[in-house]
């Protein structure tokens, strides 16, 4: 039986990934049950970190998925005699992961220094605004065509240039190796840098423990996809996973906007206008979904929803179906190198 016949359908792999994610969430719920001696009360303040950990896990998984796609596009044609070129790319990605961890400690150190001279409420409001901006960039629905086309095309042009110059003996073997290492580094570090900026708000409000749990959840899911993609070379419905995580991040955005408006009100950056006829909103709506009975918060969340939904349809309007790299069938039905070569046709 050849390798191709051993591959599982993309839908089955997607279902497997969902089952693994569901088991991870179930494990968190069981752990909560033991730690809280029953079901946690959503009205108690310490219950919100669990929600934050899931939000962080979704974001880390989303960025990890994007990184896997870029790396897969870079290494797709590195087969046969060129397979050795995958190693420096992998080394660069590993170094980028370490650099991301260093960036995390540097960023948290800077924020910690600022907290000594800036009022806590002002600092939380500022980092919250930064997190929302980063999340909008990560979702990148409006610039999907430019984002995917430009980002993947730029990396592939760099790869092709390195290999062609190496073949023409214009650069040394060592220069090619360092070029591929840098290519792998930039592919991962940009995603890691965005995550580090985003997580500063959660770290400031809820502490490193919550961030660590969410990051481990996202990294676990990313590792599963990476093994299936690079080791087992399974067919995966990447486009469906991107859309699913995009929708989840849209929900996270609405919650973050509600929380951000509340923090800005507490810091006296903006006013707070109560809505008397919504005073009966249950307190758990504010705890879990950041829905509060005031005009500023609800208007902010409504504007965020309009931006996300409007940008999605705007992207569908402006993009042409033959130039969007994930416009092919959702359940990819070719080997990894065949799939990712399609991603290179965005130009």
C-alpha positions in Angstrom: 0.0 0.0 0.0 1.5 3.3 -1.1 1.6 6.5 1.0 -1.2 8.2 -0.9 -3.6 5.4 -0.1 -2.8 5.6 3.5 -3.8 9.2 3.8 -7.1 10.0 5.5 -9.7 12.2 4.0 -9.4 15.9 5.0 -12.8 15.8 6.6 -11.8 13.0 8.9 -8.6 14.8 9.9 -10.6 18.0 10.6 -13.0 16.0 12.8 -10.1 14.4 14.6 -8.7 17.9 15.3 -12.1 19.0 16.6 -12.3 15.9 18.9 -8.8 16.7 20.3 -9.9 20.3 20.9 -13.1 19.1 22.6 -11.1 16.8 24.8 -8.8 19.6 25.8 -11.8 21.8 26.8 -13.4 18.9 28.6 -10.2 18.4 30.6 -10.2 22.0 31.6 -13.9 21.6 32.8 -13.1 18.5 34.8 -10.1 20.2 36.3 -12.3 23.1 37.3 -14.9 20.8 38.8 -12.3 19.3 41.1 -10.6 22.6 41.9 -14.0 24.3 42.6 -15.6 21.3 44.3 -18.4 21.5 41.8 -19.5 23.8 38.9 -17.7 27.2 39.1 -20.0 30.2 39.6 -19.8 32.5 36.6 -20.7 35.5 38.9 -17.5 35.0 40.9 -14.5 37.1 39.6 -12.0 34.2 39.5 -14.2 32.3 36.9 -13.3 34.6 34.0 -9.7 33.4 33.7 -10.9 30.1 32.3 -12.7 32.0 29.5 -9.6 34.1 28.9 -7.5 30.9 28.6 -9.8 29.6 25.9 -9.6 32.9 24.1 -5.8 32.9 24.2 -5.8 29.3 23.0 -7.9 30.2 20.0 -5.6 33.1 19.1 -2.4 31.1 19.5 -3.9 28.3 17.4 -4.9 30.7 14.7 -1.5 32.2 14.4 0.1 28.8 14.6 -2.1 27.6 11.7 -1.0 30.6 9.6 2.6 29.9 10.3 2.3 26.3 9.3 0.7 27.3 6.0 3.6 29.7 5.2 6.2 27.2 6.2 4.5 24.5 4.2 4.4 26.8 1.1 8.2 27.4 1.5 9.2 23.8 1.9 6.7 22.3 -0.6 9.1 22.1 -3.5 12.0 21.0 -1.3 11.8 17.3 -2.3 14.4 14.8 -3.6 17.8 16.4 -3.8 16.5 19.6 -2.3 15.0 18.0 0.8 18.1 18.9 2.7 17.1 22.6 2.4 14.2 22.0 4.8 16.6 21.7 7.7 17.8 25.3 7.8 14.2 26.5 7.4 13.3 24.4 10.4 16.3 25.7 12.4 15.2 29.3 11.6 11.7 28.5 12.8 13.0 27.0 16.0 15.2 30.1 16.6 12.2 32.3 16.0 10.2 30.4 18.6 13.0 31.0 21.1 13.2 34.6 20.1 9.4 34.9 20.7 9.9 33.7 24.3 12.7 36.3 24.8 10.4 39.0 23.3 7.7 37.9 25.8 10.0 38.5 28.8 11.3 41.8 27.4 7.7 43.0 26.7 6.4 42.0 30.2 9.5 43.6 31.7 8.7 46.9 29.9 5.0 46.8 30.9 6.1 46.0 34.5 8.4 49.0 34.6 5.6 51.2 33.2 3.2 50.0 35.9 5.4 51.6 38.5 5.0 55.1 37.0 1.6 54.8 35.2 -1.7 54.3 37.0 -2.9 50.7 36.7 -6.2 51.6 35.2 -4.6 53.8 32.5 -2.0 51.1 31.7 -4.7 48.4 31.4 -6.8 50.6 29.1 -3.7 51.3 26.9 -2.7 47.7 26.6 -6.3 46.7 26.0 -6.4 49.1 23.0 -3.2 47.6 21.7 -4.6 44.1 22.0 -7.7 45.1 20.0 -5.6 46.7 17.2 -3.4 43.6 17.1 -6.5 41.3 17.0 -7.9 43.2 14.1 -4.6 42.8 12.2 -4.5 39.1 13.0 -8.0 38.6 11.7 -7.1 40.5 8.5 -10.3 39.7 6.8 -10.5 42.9 4.8 -7.0 42.4 3.4 -7.2 38.7 2.9 -6.2 38.9 -0.7 -3.3 41.2 -0.1 -2.3 39.5 3.1 -2.1 36.0 1.9 -1.0 36.8 -1.6 1.7 39.2 -0.5 2.9 37.3 2.5 3.2 33.9 0.9 4.4 35.3 -2.4 7.2 37.3 -0.7 8.5 34.2 1.1 8.3 32.0 -2.0 10.1 34.6 -4.1 12.8 34.8 -1.5 13.1 31.0 -1.5 13.3 30.8 -5.3 15.9 33.6 -5.4 18.1 31.8 -2.9 17.9 28.5 -4.7 18.4 30.0 -8.2 21.4 32.0 -7.0 22.8 28.9 -5.3 22.4 27.0 -8.5 24.2 29.7 -10.4 27.0 29.7 -7.9 26.4 33.4 -7.1 26.3 32.7 -3.4 28.1 30.3 -1.3 26.6 27.2 0.3 26.9 28.9 3.7 25.1 31.9 2.3 22.2 29.7 1.1 22.0 28.1 4.5 21.8 31.4 6.3 19.3 32.7 3.8 17.0 29.7 4.4 17.4 30.1 8.2 16.4 33.7 8.0 13.4 32.7 5.8 12.2 30.2 8.4 12.9 32.8 11.2 10.8 35.5 9.7 8.0 33.1 8.8 7.4 32.3 12.5 8.6 35.3 14.4 6.1 37.8 12.9 3.3 35.6 14.1 4.9 35.2 17.5 5.5 38.9 17.9 1.8 39.7 17.2 0.8 37.1 19.9 3.2 38.6 22.4 1.8 42.1 21.9 -1.8 40.8 22.2 -1.2 38.9 25.4 0.2 41.8 27.3 -3.3 42.9 28.2 -4.3 39.5 29.6 -1.0 39.2 31.5 -1.5 42.6 33.1 -5.1 41.9 34.1 -5.1 38.2 35.0 -1.5 37.2 35.4 1.0 34.8 33.7 -0.7 31.6 34.9 -3.8 32.3 32.7 -1.7 33.3 29.7 0.4 30.1 30.1 -2.6 27.8 30.2 -4.1 29.4 27.1 -0.8 29.4 25.2 -0.3 25.7 26.0 -3.8 24.9 24.7 -3.1 26.8 21.4 0.4 25.3 21.1 -1.0 21.8 21.6 -3.5 22.2 18.8 -0.9 23.8 16.6 1.5 20.8 17.2 -1.2 18.4 16.1 -1.7 20.2 12.8 2.1 20.5 12.3 2.6 16.8 12.8 -0.2 16.0 10.4 1.2 18.5 7.8 4.9 17.9 8.0 5.4 14.4 9.4 2.4 12.5 8.2 1.6 14.7 5.2 -2.1 14.4 5.7 -4.7 16.3 3.7 -6.2 19.0 5.8 -9.1 21.4 5.2 -7.0 24.5 6.0 -9.5 26.9 4.6 -12.3 25.6 6.9 -10.1 25.8 9.9 -9.1 29.4 9.1 -12.8 30.4 8.7 -13.7 28.6 11.9 -11.0 30.2 14.0 -11.8 33.6 12.3 -15.4 33.3 13.5 -14.2 32.4 17.0 -11.8 35.4 17.0 -14.7 37.6 16.0 -16.6 36.6 19.1 -13.4 37.2 21.1 -13.2 40.7 19.6 -16.7 41.6 20.7 -15.9 40.5 24.3 -12.6 42.4 24.3 -14.3 45.6 23.0 -16.9 45.4 25.8 -14.1 44.9 28.4 -12.0 47.7 26.9 -14.9 50.2 27.0 -15.4 49.3 30.7 -11.7 49.7 31.5 -11.6 53.1 29.7 -14.7 54.1 31.8 -13.0 53.1 35.0 -9.9 55.1 34.0 -12.2 58.1 33.2 -11.1 58.1 29.6 -14.7 58.1 28.4 -18.1 58.7 30.0 -20.6 56.1 31.1 -24.2 56.6 30.1 -26.5 54.0 31.7 -29.5 52.5 29.8 -32.3 52.3 32.4 -34.4 49.8 30.5 -31.5 47.4 30.3 -30.6 47.6 33.9 -32.0 44.1 34.4 -29.3 42.4 32.3 -28.0 39.4 34.2 -24.6 39.9 35.8 -23.2 36.8 34.1 -23.7 38.5 30.7 -21.0 41.0 31.8 -18.8 38.3 33.3 -18.7 36.1 30.2 -19.6 38.3 27.3 -18.7 41.8 28.5 -22.3 43.1 27.9 -23.1 46.0 30.2 -26.2 48.3 30.3 -24.5 51.5 29.0 -24.6 53.1 25.5 -20.8 53.4 25.1 -20.1 49.6 25.5 -23.0 48.4 23.4 -22.2 51.0 20.6 -18.6 49.9 20.7 -19.5 46.2 20.3 -22.0 47.1 17.5 -19.3 49.0 15.6 -16.9 46.1 16.0 -19.5 43.7 14.7 -20.2 46.0 11.7 -16.5 46.3 11.0 -15.8 42.5 11.1 -18.9 41.5 9.0 -18.6 44.4 6.6 -14.9 43.8 6.0 -15.5 40.1 5.4 -18.1 40.9 2.6 -15.9 43.7 1.3 -13.0 41.2 0.9 -15.3 38.8 -0.9 -16.4 41.6 -3.2 -12.9 42.9 -4.1 -11.1 39.5 -4.4 -11.2 37.4 -7.5 -11.8 33.7 -6.9 -8.8 32.6 -8.9 -6.3 34.7 -7.0 -7.3 33.8 -3.4 -5.0 31.0 -2.3 -7.6 29.1 -0.3 -10.4 29.4 -2.8 -9.7 25.8 -3.8 -12.0 23.0 -2.4 -11.9 23.1 1.4 -11.0 19.5 1.8 -7.6 19.5 0.0 -7.2 16.3 -2.0 -3.6 16.4 -3.0 -0.3 15.5 -1.4 1.3 18.3 0.7 3.6 19.4 -2.1 0.8 19.6 -4.6 -1.5 21.5 -2.2 1.0 24.1 -1.3 2.2 24.6 -4.8 -1.3 25.9 -5.5 -0.8 28.5 -2.8 2.2 29.8 -4.8 -0.1 30.7 -7.8 -1.5 33.8 -6.0 0.8 36.0 -8.1 
